[in-house]
């Protein structure tokens, strides 16, 4: 049996630490699988790998059902397949849809007998999965509503700030500077043959470990500042 904690953020700018803390608090032995991806793609490489290798009696813990999938239907399909594989799914914020809830309910009913009674048990199982589907969809809808409400409050806050004359975001014409950016610029000034050095652009890029577009952006800013 393996135990995994899956944590996901929508963009690299968000913090994933809270999800990891919540999972580790309840399941300190869990192996954390984490990734960041945008909402415009379903290519979640880490999740896809975890989904493929999860086997019977493995456990996957989520901080919230919304971390499993942004879409209720997609989420339920993954839930149902993992459930049928014997994988335990745990949702810290929505324990009412943990797979153990439905497994216990099914096991507490009439056990499989190998007779015609099994048709009834199959119906019970399907009913429980339909119930799970409804509750998962409700959980997703609630999570989606909370996100929508947050976006609306943020939008209203920005509008209020602008109406009150407060500056929102980076001031027009002002360049955002970072410690890493300053170090790259220092390297360009020191080593580039266009300034005080003897190296060509490719050599400076490698030395400063900077992407091509970022390199030329900084180089342009340095030339404009001369």
Secondary structure as UniProt FT lines:
FT   STRAND          3..9
FT   TURN            12..13
FT   HELIX           17..26
FT   TURN            28..29
FT   STRAND          31..36
FT   TURN            39..40
FT   HELIX           45..53
FT   TURN            56..57
FT   STRAND          59..62
FT   HELIX           65..67
FT   HELIX           72..85
FT   STRAND          88..91
FT   HELIX           95..97
FT   HELIX           99..108
FT   HELIX           117..163
FT   TURN            164..165
FT   TURN            172..173
FT   HELIX           179..191
FT   TURN            193..196
FT   HELIX           201..208
FT   HELIX           212..224
//
